[in-house]
Amino acid sequence: MKSTKLASRYAKALFEFAQQDNQIEQVYNDLVIVKSVIKENNILKAVIESPIIFPDKKNAIFSSVFSEKISKITYGFLSLIIKKRREPALITICDEYTALYNKLHNIKVAYIITAVPMSREVADELKRLLEQDTHATIQLEEFVDPNIIGGLIGMIDGYLFDASILSSIKRLRDEFSQNIYQAAF
């Protein structure tokens, strides 16, 4: 809870600063790069989360990795995060900034779970239907879980819809487990 509140404050400050300089898009793209590099590189992630490594050393590492790839605003922000020893919350800060960016651009993320990967045509049609229903741009995050047997489970804006075969079977099992038959004699 505390780290989310902290990350939200840092992300909001960065967003407002980027908005003043008309750099919202650039900072968003930079944070996407930073987040993907950290998630793909376990050593860098361990360095970031280590309380033993001094901020100067972390700053030098960040400089060698990111200084040529991201804007000065984002790099300055990363340096500040490291100086203040808030780098373990960096991924959460990136997520919070993305949420602010999505809200500004009316983008909603739809998390979809299916038993097998969706074809591109089905995914595009689902995206179109969700965009029509929500009046927003939809970004699909697809996950595969063979345990749901078929159908799909989706979540968008905290609203969960479950059209999986597994949940249908469970509902039928619950209905059949209740004996509603009473002898008439």
C-alpha positions in Angstrom: 0.0 0.0 0.0 2.7 2.5 1.0 4.8 1.8 -2.1 1.8 2.2 -4.3 1.0 5.6 -2.8 4.7 6.6 -3.1 4.8 5.4 -6.7 1.6 7.3 -7.5 3.1 10.5 -6.1 6.3 10.2 -8.1 4.4 9.3 -11.3 2.1 12.2 -10.9 5.0 14.6 -10.4 6.7 13.2 -13.5 3.5 13.4 -15.5 2.9 17.0 -14.5 6.5 18.0 -15.3 6.3 16.2 -18.7 3.0 17.9 -19.4 4.6 21.3 -18.8 7.3 20.5 -21.3 4.9 18.8 -23.8 6.9 15.6 -23.4 4.1 13.2 -22.2 4.5 10.9 -25.2 8.3 10.9 -25.0 8.4 10.2 -21.3 5.8 7.4 -21.7 7.9 5.8 -24.5 11.0 6.2 -22.3 9.4 4.5 -19.3 8.2 1.6 -21.6 11.8 1.1 -22.6 13.0 1.3 -19.0 10.4 -1.1 -17.7 11.1 -3.7 -20.5 14.9 -3.5 -20.0 14.5 -4.0 -16.2 12.0 -6.9 -16.6 14.2 -8.7 -19.2 17.4 -8.3 -17.3 17.5 -10.0 -13.9 20.9 -8.7 -13.0 19.9 -5.1 -13.5 16.7 -5.8 -11.5 18.8 -7.2 -8.7 21.1 -4.2 -8.8 18.2 -1.8 -8.6 16.6 -3.6 -5.6 19.9 -4.1 -3.7 20.2 -1.8 -0.7 24.0 -2.6 -0.5 24.9 -0.9 -3.8 25.4 2.8 -3.3 23.4 5.3 -5.3 26.5 6.6 -7.1 27.2 3.2 -8.5 23.5 2.6 -9.5 23.5 6.0 -11.2 26.6 5.0 -13.2 25.0 1.8 -14.2 21.8 3.6 -15.2 23.8 6.1 -17.2 25.6 3.4 -19.2 22.4 1.6 -19.9 19.9 4.4 -20.5 21.6 7.7 -21.2 21.6 7.3 -25.0 18.1 5.7 -25.2 15.9 8.0 -23.2 15.2 11.7 -23.0 16.9 14.1 -20.5 13.7 14.5 -18.5 13.3 10.8 -18.0 17.0 10.3 -17.3 16.9 13.2 -14.7 13.9 11.6 -13.1 15.7 8.3 -12.9 18.7 10.0 -11.3 16.4 11.6 -8.7 14.7 8.3 -7.9 18.1 6.7 -7.4 19.4 9.6 -5.3 16.3 9.4 -3.1 16.7 5.6 -2.8 13.3 5.0 -4.3 14.5 2.7 -7.2 12.8 -0.5 -5.8 9.5 1.2 -6.6 10.6 2.1 -10.2 8.4 -0.6 -11.9 5.4 0.5 -9.9 6.1 4.2 -10.8 6.2 3.2 -14.5 2.9 1.4 -14.1 1.3 4.5 -12.3 2.6 6.8 -15.1 1.1 4.5 -17.7 -2.2 4.6 -15.9 -2.1 8.4 -16.0 -1.2 8.3 -19.7 -4.0 5.9 -20.4 -6.5 8.1 -18.6 -5.4 11.1 -20.5 -5.8 9.3 -23.9 -8.9 7.4 -22.9 -7.2 4.0 -23.2 -8.5 1.1 -21.2 -6.7 -2.2 -20.6 -8.8 -5.4 -21.0 -7.3 -8.5 -19.5 -8.6 -11.6 -21.3 -8.0 -15.2 -20.3 -8.7 -18.0 -22.8 -8.1 -21.7 -22.8 -6.2 -21.5 -26.1 -4.5 -18.4 -27.8 -7.0 -16.3 -29.7 -6.6 -15.9 -33.4 -5.8 -12.4 -34.6 -9.3 -12.1 -36.2 -11.1 -13.1 -32.9 -8.9 -10.7 -30.9 -9.5 -7.8 -33.3 -13.3 -8.5 -33.2 -13.3 -8.6 -29.4 -11.3 -5.4 -29.3 -13.7 -3.7 -31.7 -16.7 -4.8 -29.6 -15.2 -3.6 -26.4 -14.2 -0.3 -27.9 -17.8 0.1 -29.1 -19.2 -0.7 -25.7 -16.8 1.4 -23.6 -16.2 4.3 -26.0 -12.5 4.1 -25.4 -9.4 2.7 -27.1 -8.9 -0.9 -25.8 -5.5 -2.4 -25.2 -5.8 -6.2 -25.0 -3.6 -8.2 -22.5 -4.1 -11.8 -23.4 -3.4 -14.8 -21.1 -3.8 -18.5 -21.7 -5.2 -20.8 -19.0 -6.2 -24.3 -20.2 -8.0 -24.9 -16.9 -11.0 -22.8 -18.0 -11.7 -25.4 -20.7 -13.2 -22.9 -23.2 -14.8 -19.5 -23.5 -13.1 -16.5 -21.9 -12.8 -14.5 -18.7 -12.2 -10.8 -19.0 -11.7 -7.8 -16.8 -11.9 -4.2 -17.7 -12.0 -1.2 -15.3 -12.6 -3.6 -12.4 -15.6 -5.2 -14.1 -15.2 -9.0 -14.4 -17.1 -11.0 -16.9 -16.8 -14.8 -16.9 -18.0 -16.6 -20.0 -15.8 -19.7 -19.4 -17.0 -23.2 -19.7 -15.5 -24.0 -16.3 -17.7 -21.5 -14.6 -20.7 -22.7 -16.5 -20.0 -26.3 -15.3 -19.7 -25.0 -11.7 -23.0 -23.2 -12.0 -24.7 -26.3 -13.3 -23.1 -28.4 -10.6 -24.4 -26.0 -7.9 -27.9 -26.0 -9.5 -28.0 -29.8 -9.6 -26.6 -30.2 -6.1 -29.8 -28.5 -4.8 -32.5 -31.0 -4.7 -35.6 -29.1 -5.7 -37.7 -32.2 -6.3 -40.3 -32.9 -3.7 -42.5 -35.9 -3.9 -46.2 -35.0 -4.5 -47.6 -38.1 -2.7 
